[in-house]
Amino acid sequence: MLRMGVISHSKSPYACPLVALKKPDGSLRACCDTRKINMITEFDAEPVPDQEEIFAKLSKDCYFSKIDLSKGEGRVKPKPDKIKAIQQAERPTTKTQVRSFLGLVGYYRKFVPNFAAVAVPLTNCTKKEEPNVIRWGESQEQAFQTLKSKLASSPYFSSLTSTENLHRRI
């Protein structure tokens, strides 16, 4: 296996025995027995951040390009017409229109910090005891505009223009 390039020499402080197991068709499968290394490995409670967390932290600093992230697992690639619809959405006047707007922006809720808290004034308008024609106040307007602006300014939905300075780090 060393000659075939399947395994290589390593000076890593971590190691686990490699064993070859026979598959039902007679071919061999390389497997690692990680039981001993798992017993001495220190638990790291810090979860690995997902792409959204990383990009959100980096979004305020400068511009970045993505390389080979076109098939990133769990990513939502918004359709430009959906983002345009959010940006151009008119103020809802009925429960149905509020529900429609909340459904549209709710699909991208993970890009808006505290989405549920921001949307409360709009969500309250859809309650059973509320009239069908919405009594629009300052809190509803603020929630409506905040949701629109947060999604419009999200680093996930914007693209670079050719006039911006770019820096490359290797």
Secondary structure, 3 states (H helix, E strand, C coil): CCCCCCCCCCCCCCCCCEEEEECCCCCEEEEECCHHHHHHCCCCCCCCCCHHHHHHHHCCCCCCCCCCCCCCCCCCCCCHHHHHHHHCCCCCCEHHHHHHHHHHHHCCHHHCCCHHHHHHHHHHCCCCCCCCECCCCHHHHHHHHHHHHHHHCCCCCCCCCCCCCCCCCC
